[in-house]
Amino acid sequence: MKALQSPFPIFTPNSKTLHLPNKPPLQKLNPFITARKAKAVASVVPPPPPPPNFNFRNEILEISQATIANTHPELLDLAKNGTLVLINKTQYGPVPPWRSEFVEPEDIWIIGTTHISQESASDVERVIRAVNPENVVVELCKSRQALIFLLRIIHM
């Protein structure tokens, strides 16, 4: 008679050792994984974490404010109060060759607004007049999306 083997760790009372069941190699678990793939999966090393004092938000805001001060100083007040952020694509290195066929903007201007604030509307107008962008994208919250959808249905 053969004893059954458990797929779970076996703890014995008053024992300081842990008995693990024998596990088959990765290839036996999935016959579609080749030895080369199994080796590649085992050799993947995660990137090192950032330094403990690294603050991504502050770094982006500092770069953004410096760039806005050089290119559009009339918008610096918006950058300093956190309403306007400029992201330059070159900050993140060159565009990979496989993405070269996509046309993407070099700079992305992000402006935070409030729904019904007249100040927000004038801030957006200032940025659009100063930057003169090729495209403008407006992201609406779910409640505004629903409202616009309902208004379209009513006016059909």
ROMI-912060 format. One line per 5 residues: their letters; for each residue x, y, z of N, C-alpha, C. Coordinates in nm, 4 decimals. Layout:
N
a> X Y Z X Y Z X Y Z | ...;
***
This chain:
156
mkalq> 0.0849 -0.1172 0.0000 0.0000 0.0000 0.0000 0.0897 0.1238 0.0000 | 0.0559 0.2216 -0.0872 0.1369 0.3424 -0.1020 0.0670 0.4573 -0.0308 | 0.1431 0.5362 0.0450 0.0864 0.6519 0.1156 0.0650 0.7658 0.0170 | -0.0458 0.8381 0.0343 -0.0756 0.9531 -0.0507 0.0124 1.0702 -0.0099 | 0.0551 1.1493 -0.1074 0.1353 1.2676 -0.0774 0.0460 1.3903 -0.0844;
spfpi> 0.0587 1.4760 0.0137 -0.0209 1.5979 0.0192 0.0465 1.7085 -0.0622 | -0.0342 1.7879 -0.1361 0.0245 1.9009 -0.2078 0.0506 2.0209 -0.1162 | 0.0098 2.0117 0.0098 0.0239 2.1203 0.1058 0.1395 2.0921 0.2012 | 0.1981 2.1978 0.2589 0.3051 2.1753 0.3579 0.2514 2.0932 0.4748 | 0.3350 2.0095 0.5278 0.2938 1.9234 0.6381 0.3661 1.9686 0.7642;
ftpns> 0.2890 2.0063 0.8637 0.3437 2.0459 0.9926 0.3225 1.9291 1.0883 | 0.4263 1.8944 1.1593 0.4116 1.7892 1.2594 0.4155 1.8533 1.3972 | 0.3442 1.7989 1.4938 0.3439 1.8589 1.6272 0.4849 1.8587 1.6879 | 0.5155 1.9701 1.7544 0.6452 1.9871 1.8219 0.7645 1.9686 1.7278 | 0.7447 1.9958 1.6039 0.8536 1.9802 1.5078 0.9062 2.1174 1.4681;
ktlhl> 1.0355 2.1283 1.4539 1.0952 2.2550 1.4137 1.1253 2.2570 1.2646 | 1.0902 2.1521 1.1972 1.1159 2.1470 1.0532 0.9838 2.1425 0.9780 | 0.9876 2.1901 0.8587 0.8705 2.1919 0.7718 0.8973 2.0970 0.6565 | 0.8074 2.0066 0.6332 0.8216 1.9106 0.5238 0.7366 1.9586 0.4077 | 0.8048 1.9971 0.2992 0.7335 2.0418 0.1799 0.7201 1.9255 0.0832;
pnkpp> 0.6063 1.9176 0.0163 0.5910 1.8110 -0.0825 0.6846 1.8350 -0.2010 | 0.7189 1.7282 -0.2688 0.8037 1.7421 -0.3879 0.7215 1.8082 -0.4982 | 0.7749 1.9173 -0.5523 0.7050 1.9873 -0.6599 0.7734 1.9560 -0.7920 | 0.6932 1.9307 -0.8956 0.7548 1.9062 -1.0257 0.8117 2.0355 -1.0813 | 0.9082 2.0279 -1.1712 0.9625 2.1492 -1.2334 0.8542 2.2224 -1.3113;
lqkln> 0.8808 2.3487 -1.3414 0.7857 2.4349 -1.4105 0.7399 2.3736 -1.5417 | 0.8290 2.3051 -1.6115 0.7931 2.2454 -1.7399 0.6885 2.1365 -1.7248 | 0.6943 2.0610 -1.6165 0.5960 1.9546 -1.5972 0.4589 2.0110 -1.5633 | 0.4553 2.1277 -1.4980 0.3268 2.1902 -1.4663 0.2590 2.2435 -1.5917 | 0.3369 2.2982 -1.6831 0.2831 2.3545 -1.8064 0.3680 2.3026 -1.9225;
pfita> 0.3175 2.2087 -1.9995 0.3982 2.1498 -2.1066 0.4317 2.2476 -2.2189 | 0.3646 2.3640 -2.2233 0.3900 2.4614 -2.3288 0.5079 2.5522 -2.2975 | 0.5597 2.5454 -2.1762 0.6751 2.6268 -2.1385 0.8008 2.5500 -2.1751 | 0.8814 2.6075 -2.2600 1.0068 2.5435 -2.2996 1.1111 2.5670 -2.1912 | 1.2195 2.4938 -2.1992 1.3274 2.5105 -2.1011 1.3832 2.6518 -2.1088;
rkaka> 1.3896 2.7073 -2.2293 1.4403 2.8442 -2.2468 1.3497 2.9454 -2.1781 | 1.2178 2.9297 -2.1961 1.1226 3.0210 -2.1319 1.1272 3.0061 -1.9808 | 1.1367 2.8834 -1.9343 1.1417 2.8604 -1.7897 1.2647 2.9269 -1.7301 | 1.3766 2.9214 -1.8011 1.4991 2.9841 -1.7535 1.4855 3.1363 -1.7548 | 1.4209 3.1902 -1.8607 1.4011 3.3353 -1.8710 1.3111 3.3855 -1.7587;
vasvv> 1.2054 3.3109 -1.7280 1.1144 3.3503 -1.6205 1.1880 3.3494 -1.4870 | 1.2711 3.2494 -1.4657 1.3434 3.2386 -1.3390 1.4508 3.3449 -1.3252 | 1.5012 3.3982 -1.4397 1.6120 3.4935 -1.4316 1.5677 3.6392 -1.4358 | 1.4387 3.6681 -1.4388 1.3910 3.8056 -1.4416 1.4173 3.8705 -1.3061 | 1.4862 3.9834 -1.3103 1.5196 4.0547 -1.1879 1.4394 4.1839 -1.1853;
ppppp> 1.3655 4.2101 -1.0784 1.2877 4.3339 -1.0734 1.3794 4.4550 -1.0632 | 1.3336 4.5700 -1.1138 1.4172 4.6901 -1.1038 1.4319 4.7332 -0.9586 | 1.5414 4.7999 -0.9269 1.5607 4.8422 -0.7878 1.4591 4.9509 -0.7509 | 1.4193 4.9573 -0.6261 1.3237 5.0610 -0.5842 1.3920 5.1978 -0.5827 | 1.3128 5.3049 -0.5879 1.3736 5.4380 -0.5801 1.4331 5.4611 -0.4410;
ppnfn> 1.5204 5.5591 -0.4293 1.5779 5.5887 -0.2975 1.4673 5.6259 -0.1978 | 1.4892 5.6057 -0.0698 1.3854 5.6314 0.0302 1.3357 5.7765 0.0325 | 1.4208 5.8715 -0.0039 1.3795 6.0125 0.0018 1.3251 6.0631 -0.1317 | 1.3061 5.9745 -0.2305 1.2592 6.0142 -0.3632 1.1107 6.0495 -0.3583 | 1.0760 6.1637 -0.4166 0.9369 6.2077 -0.4215 0.9040 6.2421 -0.5669;
frnei> 0.8387 6.1504 -0.6348 0.8073 6.1650 -0.7774 0.7276 6.2922 -0.8036 | 0.6281 6.3182 -0.7216 0.5428 6.4354 -0.7420 0.6231 6.5655 -0.7350 | 0.7063 6.5789 -0.6336 0.7879 6.7008 -0.6207 0.8843 6.7168 -0.7368 | 0.9447 6.6061 -0.7794 1.0396 6.6134 -0.8907 0.9700 6.6589 -1.0186 | 0.8534 6.6035 -1.0489 0.7790 6.6426 -1.1689 0.7374 6.7892 -1.1594;
leisq> 0.6896 6.8314 -1.0427 0.6463 6.9701 -1.0270 0.7633 7.0676 -1.0407 | 0.8792 7.0325 -0.9882 0.9970 7.1205 -1.0000 1.0391 7.1357 -1.1463 | 1.0455 7.0244 -1.2182 1.0813 7.0288 -1.3606 0.9766 7.1079 -1.4377 | 0.8509 7.0843 -1.4066 0.7400 7.1528 -1.4741 0.7477 7.3036 -1.4521 | 0.7659 7.3445 -1.3277 0.7727 7.4877 -1.2971 0.8922 7.5540 -1.3653;
atian> 1.0059 7.4855 -1.3670 1.1244 7.5424 -1.4316 1.1017 7.5594 -1.5818 | 1.0397 7.4619 -1.6443 1.0132 7.4696 -1.7882 0.9114 7.5790 -1.8192 | 0.8066 7.5881 -1.7391 0.7050 7.6919 -1.7602 0.7662 7.8298 -1.7389 | 0.8533 7.8437 -1.6406 0.9194 7.9728 -1.6161 1.0021 8.0156 -1.7372 | 1.0638 7.9199 -1.8063 1.1453 7.9518 -1.9244 1.0608 7.9765 -2.0496;
thpel> 0.9560 7.8976 -2.0677 0.8804 7.9054 -2.1929 0.7592 7.9970 -2.1867 | 0.6876 7.9961 -2.0755 0.5653 8.0766 -2.0603 0.5590 8.1359 -1.9196 | 0.6423 8.2358 -1.8903 0.6460 8.2919 -1.7544 0.5126 8.3527 -1.7107 | 0.4272 8.3890 -1.8062 0.2964 8.4453 -1.7714 0.2045 8.3414 -1.7059 | 0.2409 8.2128 -1.7153 0.1599 8.1056 -1.6554 0.2230 8.0495 -1.5281;
ldlak> 0.3314 8.1102 -1.4829 0.4041 8.0571 -1.3676 0.3199 8.0563 -1.2400 | 0.2306 8.1536 -1.2231 0.1455 8.1547 -1.1034 0.0581 8.0293 -1.0973 | 0.0098 7.9827 -1.2123 -0.0719 7.8601 -1.2157 0.0121 7.7365 -1.1829 | 0.1367 7.7360 -1.2287 0.2256 7.6241 -1.1990 0.2613 7.6207 -1.0503 | 0.2851 7.7376 -0.9930 0.3244 7.7425 -0.8520 0.2119 7.7019 -0.7583;
ngtlv> 0.0856 7.7318 -0.7961 -0.0241 7.6919 -0.7066 -0.0755 7.5507 -0.7372 | -0.0095 7.4811 -0.8316 -0.0441 7.3411 -0.8585 -0.1569 7.3224 -0.9581 | -0.2062 7.4295 -1.0180 -0.3159 7.4186 -1.1136 -0.2665 7.3695 -1.2493 | -0.1430 7.4059 -1.2867 -0.0899 7.3738 -1.4192 0.0374 7.2909 -1.4063 | 0.0426 7.1819 -1.4817 0.1610 7.0957 -1.4841 0.1965 7.0697 -1.6300;
linkt> 0.3249 7.0769 -1.6606 0.3741 7.0498 -1.7954 0.4587 6.9234 -1.7920 | 0.4233 6.8276 -1.8754 0.4999 6.7040 -1.8883 0.5624 6.7040 -2.0271 | 0.6941 6.6949 -2.0326 0.7647 6.6888 -2.1599 0.8014 6.5443 -2.1878 | 0.7696 6.4971 -2.3057 0.7921 6.3570 -2.3404 0.9390 6.3180 -2.3310 | 1.0293 6.4107 -2.3579 1.1720 6.3778 -2.3550 1.2234 6.3532 -2.2137;
qygpv> 1.1466 6.3892 -2.1112 1.1865 6.3618 -1.9729 1.2038 6.2132 -1.9487 | 1.1324 6.1329 -2.0255 1.1302 5.9894 -2.0018 1.2160 5.9124 -2.1005 | 1.3099 5.9808 -2.1660 1.4006 5.9145 -2.2584 1.3482 5.9176 -2.4005 | 1.4264 5.8613 -2.4914 1.3863 5.8646 -2.6321 1.2661 5.7741 -2.6585 | 1.1978 5.8042 -2.7655 1.0836 5.7223 -2.8061 1.1381 5.5912 -2.8618;
ppwrs> 1.0853 5.4779 -2.8166 1.1353 5.3501 -2.8690 1.1055 5.3380 -3.0189 | 1.1900 5.2668 -3.0931 1.1706 5.2543 -3.2381 1.0338 5.1985 -3.2760 | 0.9806 5.1088 -3.1973 0.8516 5.0491 -3.2316 0.7359 5.1468 -3.2135 | 0.7608 5.2640 -3.1504 0.6560 5.3656 -3.1343 0.6752 5.4831 -3.2287 | 0.7753 5.4779 -3.3152 0.8072 5.5929 -3.3989 0.6964 5.6269 -3.4981;
efvep> 0.6122 5.5311 -3.5326 0.5051 5.5600 -3.6288 0.3880 5.6358 -3.5647 | 0.3820 5.6412 -3.4325 0.2769 5.7160 -3.3648 0.3180 5.8625 -3.3535 | 0.2260 5.9503 -3.3792 0.2541 6.0929 -3.3645 0.1986 6.1353 -3.2293 | 0.2878 6.1729 -3.1415 0.2483 6.2130 -3.0070 0.2974 6.3543 -2.9806 | 0.2295 6.4271 -2.8944 0.2761 6.5630 -2.8628 0.4059 6.5576 -2.7823;
ediwi> 0.4896 6.6572 -2.8035 0.6140 6.6667 -2.7258 0.5837 6.7101 -2.5830 | 0.4884 6.8010 -2.5693 0.4514 6.8533 -2.4381 0.3044 6.8240 -2.4101 | 0.2774 6.7886 -2.2860 0.1396 6.7688 -2.2423 0.1150 6.8655 -2.1275 | 0.0196 6.9536 -2.1467 -0.0161 7.0533 -2.0459 -0.1398 7.0023 -1.9732 | -0.1312 6.9906 -1.8427 -0.2436 6.9423 -1.7620 -0.2877 7.0561 -1.6713;
igtth> -0.4159 7.0891 -1.6787 -0.4685 7.1970 -1.5949 -0.5860 7.1434 -1.5140 | -0.5805 7.1687 -1.3848 -0.6876 7.1252 -1.2956 -0.7944 7.2326 -1.2864 | -0.9186 7.1903 -1.2912 -1.0296 7.2861 -1.2881 -1.1379 7.2403 -1.1924 | -1.2289 7.3321 -1.1669 -1.3499 7.3005 -1.0912 -1.4673 7.3185 -1.1861 | -1.5754 7.2488 -1.1585 -1.6888 7.2464 -1.2525 -1.7427 7.3846 -1.2899;
isqes> -1.7822 7.4598 -1.1915 -1.8552 7.5830 -1.2226 -1.7798 7.7087 -1.1824 | -1.6511 7.6950 -1.1621 -1.5717 7.8095 -1.1188 -1.5377 7.8996 -1.2365 | -1.5689 8.0266 -1.2238 -1.5333 8.1242 -1.3271 -1.3819 8.1399 -1.3338 | -1.3164 8.1259 -1.2182 -1.1703 8.1345 -1.2142 -1.1068 8.0209 -1.2953 | -1.1614 7.9001 -1.2819 -1.1099 7.7873 -1.3592 -1.1265 7.8114 -1.5086;
asdve> -1.2407 7.8643 -1.5472 -1.2646 7.8924 -1.6891 -1.1633 7.9940 -1.7418 | -1.1327 8.0969 -1.6640 -1.0352 8.1974 -1.7096 -0.8936 8.1398 -1.7093 | -0.8630 8.0479 -1.6158 -0.7322 7.9819 -1.6154 -0.7132 7.8997 -1.7431 | -0.8157 7.8249 -1.7808 -0.8091 7.7435 -1.9028 -0.7922 7.8335 -2.0245 | -0.8671 7.9423 -2.0278 -0.8564 8.0364 -2.1399 -0.7145 8.0936 -2.1491;
rvira> -0.6551 8.1308 -2.0355 -0.5185 8.1832 -2.0341 -0.4189 8.0831 -2.0907 | -0.4316 7.9579 -2.0481 -0.3384 7.8546 -2.0934 -0.3539 7.8319 -2.2438 | -0.4772 7.8209 -2.2910 -0.4996 7.7965 -2.4338 -0.4467 7.9129 -2.5179 | -0.4697 8.0360 -2.4737 -0.4197 8.1525 -2.5493 -0.2661 8.1583 -2.5485 | -0.2044 8.1246 -2.4355 -0.0583 8.1326 -2.4252 0.0107 8.0188 -2.5004;
vnpen> -0.0406 7.8987 -2.4856 0.0256 7.7809 -2.5417 -0.0133 7.7581 -2.6877 | -0.1359 7.7913 -2.7220 -0.1891 7.7683 -2.8566 -0.1698 7.6217 -2.8977 | -0.2327 7.5293 -2.8243 -0.2097 7.3864 -2.8495 -0.2770 7.3384 -2.9778 | -0.2245 7.2283 -3.0314 -0.2858 7.1663 -3.1485 -0.4146 7.0948 -3.1095 | -0.4173 7.0376 -2.9900 -0.5334 6.9620 -2.9422 -0.5639 7.0017 -2.7990;
vvvel> -0.6922 6.9910 -2.7651 -0.7358 7.0118 -2.6277 -0.8250 6.8938 -2.5917 | -0.7958 6.8318 -2.4790 -0.8738 6.7178 -2.4324 -0.9373 6.7560 -2.3005 | -1.0663 6.7290 -2.2888 -1.1382 6.7586 -2.1652 -1.1832 6.6266 -2.1046 | -1.1450 6.6057 -1.9799 -1.1892 6.4852 -1.9102 -1.3008 6.5245 -1.8153 | -1.4144 6.4592 -1.8313 -1.5296 6.4896 -1.7477 -1.5463 6.3824 -1.6407;
cksrq> -1.5945 6.4252 -1.5245 -1.6255 6.3278 -1.4208 -1.7527 6.2526 -1.4617 | -1.7828 6.1440 -1.3942 -1.8977 6.0598 -1.4290 -2.0296 6.1369 -1.4248 | -2.0451 6.2259 -1.3277 -2.1723 6.2987 -1.3177 -2.1911 6.3917 -1.4369 | -2.0837 6.4562 -1.4840 -2.0932 6.5431 -1.6022 -2.1181 6.4603 -1.7282 | -2.0564 6.3442 -1.7380 -2.0796 6.2581 -1.8534 -2.2265 6.2182 -1.8614;
alifl> -2.2828 6.1807 -1.7475 -2.4239 6.1407 -1.7447 -2.5145 6.2576 -1.7830 | -2.4819 6.3761 -1.7332 -2.5620 6.4942 -1.7633 -2.5596 6.5250 -1.9128 | -2.4435 6.5210 -1.9737 -2.4330 6.5476 -2.1175 -2.5073 6.4410 -2.1964 | -2.4971 6.3157 -2.1550 -2.5673 6.2066 -2.2217 -2.7186 6.2289 -2.2161 | -2.7692 6.2664 -2.0982 -2.9123 6.2916 -2.0839 -2.9575 6.4105 -2.1685;
lriih> -2.8765 6.5159 -2.1725 -2.9113 6.6323 -2.2539 -2.9155 6.5969 -2.4025 | -2.8282 6.5093 -2.4475 -2.8304 6.4666 -2.5882 -2.9573 6.3886 -2.6184 | -2.9990 6.3034 -2.5252 -3.1211 6.2251 -2.5459 -3.2429 6.3182 -2.5521 | -3.2467 6.4145 -2.4634 -3.3605 6.5075 -2.4587 -3.3699 6.5883 -2.5883 | -3.2559 6.6288 -2.6421 -3.2556 6.7140 -2.7617 -3.2635 6.6358 -2.8918;
m> -3.2767 6.5048 -2.8873 -3.2867 6.4247 -3.0106 -3.4233 6.4347 -3.0717;
***
